[in-house]
Amino acid sequence: MKQILTLISGVIFGIGLTVSGMTDPARVRGFLDLFGAWDPTLAFVMGGALLVMAVAWVIQPRMVKPLVDTTFHLPGTRHIDGKLVGGAVLFGAGWGLGGLCPGPAIASLGTAPDIAAIGTFVLAMVGGMLLHRLATSKS
Protein backbone atom coordinates (compact mmCIF):
# COMPACT_ATOMS: atom_id res chain seq x y z
CA MET A 1 0.00 0.00 0.00
CA LYS A 2 2.84 2.37 0.88
CA GLN A 3 4.48 1.94 -2.54
CA ILE A 4 1.18 2.54 -4.35
CA LEU A 5 0.57 5.78 -2.42
CA THR A 6 4.18 6.82 -3.06
CA LEU A 7 3.70 6.25 -6.79
CA ILE A 8 0.40 8.14 -6.83
CA SER A 9 1.95 11.05 -4.91
CA GLY A 10 4.89 11.18 -7.33
CA VAL A 11 2.60 11.15 -10.36
CA ILE A 12 0.45 13.94 -8.90
CA PHE A 13 3.60 15.95 -8.12
CA GLY A 14 4.92 15.45 -11.67
CA ILE A 15 1.58 16.44 -13.20
CA GLY A 16 1.50 19.54 -11.01
CA LEU A 17 5.01 20.53 -12.07
CA THR A 18 4.11 20.04 -15.73
CA VAL A 19 0.76 21.87 -15.56
CA SER A 20 2.31 24.80 -13.66
CA GLY A 21 5.08 25.14 -16.27
CA MET A 22 7.91 24.39 -13.83
CA THR A 23 9.33 21.81 -16.24
CA ASP A 24 10.13 24.67 -18.64
CA PRO A 25 13.64 25.98 -17.88
CA ALA A 26 12.83 29.28 -19.64
CA ARG A 27 10.00 29.92 -17.17
CA VAL A 28 12.29 29.33 -14.20
CA ARG A 29 15.01 31.57 -15.66
CA GLY A 30 12.31 34.19 -16.29
CA PHE A 31 11.48 34.14 -12.58
CA LEU A 32 15.14 34.66 -11.71
CA ASP A 33 15.46 37.58 -14.19
CA LEU A 34 14.42 40.29 -11.73
CA PHE A 35 15.59 43.20 -13.87
CA GLY A 36 14.46 41.90 -17.27
CA ALA A 37 11.30 40.17 -18.42
CA TRP A 38 10.37 38.90 -14.95
CA ASP A 39 7.88 35.98 -14.90
CA PRO A 40 6.07 35.69 -11.52
CA THR A 41 4.60 32.22 -12.23
CA LEU A 42 7.07 30.42 -9.97
CA ALA A 43 6.14 32.73 -7.07
CA PHE A 44 2.52 31.56 -7.34
CA VAL A 45 3.61 27.91 -7.49
CA MET A 46 5.77 28.42 -4.37
CA GLY A 47 2.90 30.21 -2.63
CA GLY A 48 0.57 27.29 -3.37
CA ALA A 49 3.17 24.85 -2.01
CA LEU A 50 3.54 26.94 1.15
CA LEU A 51 -0.23 26.85 1.72
CA VAL A 52 -0.28 23.06 1.44
CA MET A 53 2.69 22.76 3.82
CA ALA A 54 1.11 25.18 6.29
CA VAL A 55 -1.87 22.85 6.53
CA ALA A 56 0.47 19.85 6.95
CA TRP A 57 2.39 21.64 9.75
CA VAL A 58 -0.88 22.18 11.61
CA ILE A 59 -2.16 18.63 11.11
CA GLN A 60 1.04 16.61 11.69
CA PRO A 61 1.56 17.37 15.42
CA ARG A 62 -2.00 16.19 16.09
CA MET A 63 -1.39 12.80 14.45
CA VAL A 64 -0.02 9.82 16.36
CA LYS A 65 1.62 8.39 13.22
CA PRO A 66 1.46 8.86 9.44
CA LEU A 67 -1.30 7.09 7.53
CA VAL A 68 0.98 4.57 5.82
CA ASP A 69 4.12 4.41 7.98
CA THR A 70 4.99 3.67 11.59
CA THR A 71 6.70 7.01 12.38
CA PHE A 72 7.21 10.48 10.95
CA HIS A 73 10.61 11.08 9.35
CA LEU A 74 11.30 14.69 10.27
CA PRO A 75 14.68 16.44 10.30
CA GLY A 76 16.45 15.92 13.60
CA THR A 77 18.32 19.21 13.68
CA ARG A 78 18.08 22.85 12.70
CA HIS A 79 21.86 23.31 12.73
CA ILE A 80 23.24 25.40 9.86
CA ASP A 81 26.75 24.33 8.87
CA GLY A 82 29.12 24.59 5.90
CA LYS A 83 27.74 21.47 4.24
CA LEU A 84 24.21 22.87 4.30
CA VAL A 85 25.26 26.28 3.01
CA GLY A 86 27.54 24.75 0.36
CA GLY A 87 24.79 22.43 -0.81
CA ALA A 88 22.32 25.29 -0.98
CA VAL A 89 24.75 27.37 -3.04
CA LEU A 90 25.38 24.48 -5.44
CA PHE A 91 21.66 23.79 -5.73
CA GLY A 92 20.89 27.45 -6.40
CA ALA A 93 23.67 27.80 -8.97
CA GLY A 94 22.53 24.67 -10.78
CA TRP A 95 18.92 25.79 -10.64
CA GLY A 96 19.76 29.21 -12.04
CA LEU A 97 22.08 27.92 -14.77
CA GLY A 98 20.01 24.92 -15.80
CA GLY A 99 16.56 26.31 -15.07
CA LEU A 100 15.58 23.04 -13.41
CA CYS A 101 15.79 21.38 -10.04
CA PRO A 102 15.53 17.61 -9.43
CA GLY A 103 11.73 17.20 -9.41
CA PRO A 104 11.00 19.14 -12.59
CA ALA A 105 14.04 17.61 -14.32
CA ILE A 106 12.75 14.09 -13.75
CA ALA A 107 9.19 15.09 -14.70
CA SER A 108 10.61 16.65 -17.88
CA LEU A 109 12.07 13.34 -19.01
CA GLY A 110 8.60 12.33 -20.16
CA THR A 111 7.48 15.63 -21.65
CA ALA A 112 10.49 17.64 -22.81
CA PRO A 113 10.90 18.40 -26.50
CA ASP A 114 14.67 18.71 -25.98
CA ILE A 115 15.24 15.38 -24.25
CA ALA A 116 19.01 15.50 -24.88
CA ALA A 117 19.46 18.63 -22.75
CA ILE A 118 17.16 17.33 -19.99
CA GLY A 119 18.85 13.93 -20.10
CA THR A 120 22.25 15.57 -19.74
CA PHE A 121 20.99 17.58 -16.76
CA VAL A 122 19.57 14.46 -15.09
CA LEU A 123 22.78 12.49 -15.73
CA ALA A 124 24.85 15.33 -14.21
CA MET A 125 22.47 15.44 -11.24
CA VAL A 126 22.77 11.68 -10.65
CA GLY A 127 26.56 11.96 -11.07
CA GLY A 128 26.65 14.64 -8.40
CA MET A 129 24.59 12.46 -6.06
CA LEU A 130 26.98 9.55 -6.59
CA LEU A 131 30.02 11.76 -6.01
CA HIS A 132 28.44 13.01 -2.78
CA ARG A 133 27.77 9.47 -1.65
CA LEU A 134 31.38 8.47 -2.39
CA ALA A 135 32.80 11.54 -0.65
CA THR A 136 30.69 11.18 2.48
CA SER A 137 30.98 7.40 2.84
CA LYS A 138 34.71 7.71 3.63
CA SER A 139 34.26 10.31 6.34
ZAROSE-48167 format. One record per residue: residue number from 1; x, y, z of N, C-alpha, C in turn; residue in one letter. Coordinates in steps of 0.2 Angstrom, whole numbers. Example, Ala and Ser with C-alpha at 12.3 -4.5 7.8 and 13.67 -1.06 7.14 Angstrom:
BEGIN
1; 66; -28; 39; 62; -22; 39; 66; -16; 39; a
2; 64; -11; 35; 68; -5; 36; 64; 0; 39; s
//
This chain:
BEGIN
1; 4; -6; 0; 0; 0; 0; 4; 6; 0; m
2; 10; 6; 4; 14; 12; 4; 17; 14; -2; k
3; 19; 8; -6; 22; 10; -13; 17; 13; -18; q
4; 11; 10; -17; 6; 13; -22; 5; 20; -20; i
5; 4; 22; -14; 3; 29; -12; 9; 33; -14; l
6; 15; 30; -13; 21; 34; -15; 21; 35; -23; t
7; 19; 30; -27; 19; 31; -34; 13; 36; -36; l
8; 7; 36; -33; 2; 41; -34; 4; 48; -32; i
9; 7; 49; -27; 10; 55; -25; 15; 58; -30; s
10; 19; 54; -32; 24; 56; -37; 21; 58; -43; g
11; 16; 54; -46; 13; 56; -52; 9; 62; -51; v
12; 6; 63; -46; 2; 70; -44; 7; 76; -44; i
13; 13; 75; -41; 18; 80; -41; 21; 81; -48; f
14; 22; 76; -52; 25; 77; -58; 20; 81; -63; g
15; 13; 79; -62; 8; 82; -66; 7; 90; -64; i
16; 8; 91; -57; 7; 98; -55; 13; 102; -58; g
17; 19; 99; -58; 25; 103; -60; 24; 104; -68; l
18; 21; 99; -71; 21; 100; -79; 15; 105; -80; t
19; 9; 105; -77; 4; 109; -78; 6; 117; -76; v
20; 10; 117; -71; 12; 124; -68; 17; 127; -73; s
21; 20; 123; -77; 25; 126; -81; 32; 125; -78; g
22; 33; 122; -72; 40; 122; -69; 44; 117; -72; m
23; 42; 113; -77; 47; 109; -81; 50; 113; -87; t
24; 48; 119; -88; 51; 123; -93; 56; 128; -90; d
25; 63; 126; -92; 68; 130; -89; 68; 137; -91; p
26; 65; 139; -97; 64; 146; -98; 60; 150; -93; a
27; 55; 147; -91; 50; 150; -86; 54; 151; -79; r
28; 58; 146; -77; 61; 147; -71; 67; 152; -72; v
29; 70; 152; -77; 75; 158; -78; 72; 165; -79; r
30; 65; 165; -81; 62; 171; -81; 60; 173; -74; g
31; 59; 169; -70; 57; 171; -63; 64; 174; -60; f
32; 69; 171; -61; 76; 173; -59; 78; 180; -62; l
33; 75; 182; -67; 77; 188; -71; 74; 194; -68; d
34; 76; 196; -62; 72; 201; -59; 72; 208; -62; l
35; 77; 209; -66; 78; 216; -69; 77; 216; -77; f
36; 74; 210; -79; 72; 209; -86; 65; 208; -87; g
37; 63; 203; -91; 57; 201; -92; 54; 196; -87; a
38; 53; 199; -81; 52; 194; -75; 45; 191; -76; w
39; 45; 184; -74; 39; 180; -74; 38; 178; -67; d
40; 32; 180; -65; 30; 178; -58; 27; 172; -57; p
41; 26; 168; -62; 23; 161; -61; 26; 157; -55; t
42; 32; 156; -55; 35; 152; -50; 34; 155; -43; l
43; 33; 161; -42; 31; 164; -35; 24; 161; -33; a
44; 19; 160; -38; 13; 158; -37; 13; 150; -35; f
45; 17; 147; -39; 18; 140; -37; 21; 139; -30; v
46; 26; 143; -29; 29; 142; -22; 24; 144; -17; m
47; 20; 149; -18; 14; 151; -13; 9; 145; -12; g
48; 7; 142; -17; 3; 136; -17; 6; 131; -13; g
49; 12; 129; -14; 16; 124; -10; 16; 126; -3; a
50; 17; 132; -1; 18; 135; 6; 11; 134; 9; l
51; 6; 135; 6; -1; 134; 9; -2; 127; 10; l
52; -1; 122; 6; -1; 115; 7; 3; 113; 13; v
53; 9; 116; 13; 13; 114; 19; 11; 117; 26; m
54; 8; 123; 25; 6; 126; 31; 0; 122; 34; a
55; -4; 119; 30; -9; 114; 33; -6; 108; 36; v
56; -1; 105; 32; 2; 99; 35; 6; 101; 42; a
57; 9; 107; 42; 12; 108; 49; 7; 109; 54; w
58; 1; 111; 53; -4; 111; 58; -7; 104; 60; v
59; -8; 100; 55; -11; 93; 56; -6; 88; 59; i
60; 0; 88; 56; 5; 83; 58; 6; 82; 66; q
61; 7; 88; 70; 8; 87; 77; 2; 84; 81; p
62; -4; 84; 77; -10; 81; 80; -11; 74; 79; r
63; -7; 71; 74; -7; 64; 72; -2; 60; 76; m
64; -4; 54; 78; 0; 49; 82; 5; 46; 77; v
65; 3; 45; 71; 8; 42; 66; 5; 44; 59; k
66; 10; 43; 54; 7; 44; 47; 2; 39; 45; p
67; -1; 40; 40; -7; 35; 38; -4; 29; 35; l
68; 2; 29; 32; 5; 23; 29; 12; 21; 31; v
69; 14; 24; 37; 21; 22; 40; 20; 22; 47; d
70; 25; 19; 51; 25; 18; 58; 27; 25; 62; t
71; 31; 29; 59; 34; 35; 62; 34; 41; 57; t
72; 34; 47; 59; 36; 52; 55; 44; 53; 54; f
73; 46; 55; 48; 53; 55; 47; 55; 63; 46; h
74; 55; 66; 51; 56; 73; 51; 64; 75; 53; l
75; 66; 81; 50; 73; 82; 51; 75; 82; 59; p
76; 81; 80; 61; 82; 80; 68; 86; 86; 71; g
77; 88; 90; 66; 92; 96; 68; 90; 102; 64; t
78; 91; 108; 67; 90; 114; 63; 97; 118; 63; r
79; 103; 114; 64; 109; 117; 64; 111; 119; 57; h
80; 114; 125; 56; 116; 127; 49; 124; 127; 49; i
81; 127; 123; 45; 134; 122; 44; 136; 123; 37; d
82; 143; 122; 36; 146; 123; 30; 143; 118; 24; g
83; 141; 112; 26; 139; 107; 21; 132; 110; 19; k
84; 128; 112; 23; 121; 114; 22; 121; 120; 17; l
85; 126; 125; 19; 126; 131; 15; 129; 130; 8; v
86; 135; 126; 8; 138; 124; 2; 133; 120; -3; g
87; 129; 116; 0; 124; 112; -4; 119; 117; -7; g
88; 117; 122; -3; 112; 126; -5; 114; 131; -11; a
89; 121; 133; -10; 124; 137; -15; 124; 133; -22; v
90; 126; 127; -21; 127; 122; -27; 120; 121; -30; l
91; 115; 120; -26; 108; 119; -29; 106; 125; -32; f
92; 107; 131; -29; 104; 137; -32; 108; 139; -38; g
93; 115; 138; -39; 118; 139; -45; 116; 134; -50; a
94; 115; 128; -49; 113; 123; -54; 106; 125; -56; g
95; 101; 127; -52; 95; 129; -53; 95; 135; -58; w
96; 99; 140; -56; 99; 146; -60; 102; 145; -67; g
97; 107; 141; -67; 110; 140; -74; 106; 135; -78; l
98; 104; 130; -75; 100; 125; -79; 93; 126; -80; g
99; 90; 130; -75; 83; 132; -75; 78; 126; -73; g
100; 82; 121; -70; 78; 115; -67; 81; 113; -60; l
101; 77; 110; -56; 79; 107; -50; 77; 100; -51; c
102; 79; 95; -46; 78; 88; -47; 71; 86; -49; p
103; 66; 88; -46; 59; 86; -47; 57; 88; -54; g
104; 57; 94; -56; 55; 96; -63; 59; 92; -68; p
105; 66; 91; -67; 70; 88; -72; 68; 81; -73; a
106; 66; 77; -68; 64; 70; -69; 57; 70; -72; i
107; 52; 75; -70; 46; 75; -73; 47; 77; -81; a
108; 52; 81; -82; 53; 83; -89; 55; 78; -94; s
109; 58; 72; -91; 60; 67; -95; 55; 64; -99; l
110; 49; 64; -97; 43; 62; -101; 40; 67; -105; g
111; 41; 73; -105; 37; 78; -108; 42; 83; -112; t
112; 48; 83; -111; 52; 88; -114; 54; 87; -121; a
113; 53; 93; -125; 54; 92; -132; 62; 91; -134; p
114; 66; 94; -129; 73; 94; -130; 76; 89; -125; d
115; 75; 82; -126; 76; 77; -121; 84; 76; -120; i
116; 88; 78; -125; 95; 77; -124; 98; 82; -119; a
117; 95; 88; -119; 97; 93; -114; 95; 91; -107; a
118; 89; 89; -106; 86; 87; -100; 89; 80; -98; i
119; 91; 76; -102; 94; 70; -100; 101; 71; -98; g
120; 105; 76; -101; 111; 78; -99; 111; 81; -92; t
121; 106; 85; -90; 105; 88; -84; 104; 82; -79; f
122; 99; 78; -80; 98; 72; -75; 104; 68; -74; v
123; 108; 66; -80; 114; 62; -79; 119; 66; -74; l
124; 120; 73; -75; 124; 77; -71; 122; 77; -64; a
125; 115; 77; -63; 112; 77; -56; 114; 70; -53; m
126; 113; 65; -56; 114; 58; -53; 121; 58; -52; v
127; 126; 60; -56; 133; 60; -55; 135; 64; -49; g
128; 132; 69; -48; 133; 73; -42; 131; 70; -36; g
129; 125; 66; -36; 123; 62; -30; 128; 57; -29; m
130; 130; 53; -34; 135; 48; -33; 142; 50; -30; l
131; 144; 56; -33; 150; 59; -30; 149; 61; -23; l
132; 144; 63; -21; 142; 65; -14; 142; 59; -10; h
133; 139; 54; -12; 139; 47; -8; 146; 45; -7; r
134; 150; 45; -12; 157; 42; -12; 161; 47; -7; l
135; 160; 53; -8; 164; 58; -3; 162; 57; 4; a
136; 156; 56; 5; 153; 56; 12; 154; 49; 15; t
137; 154; 44; 11; 155; 37; 14; 162; 36; 17; s
138; 167; 39; 15; 174; 39; 18; 175; 43; 24; k
139; 170; 47; 26; 171; 52; 32; 167; 49; 38; s
//
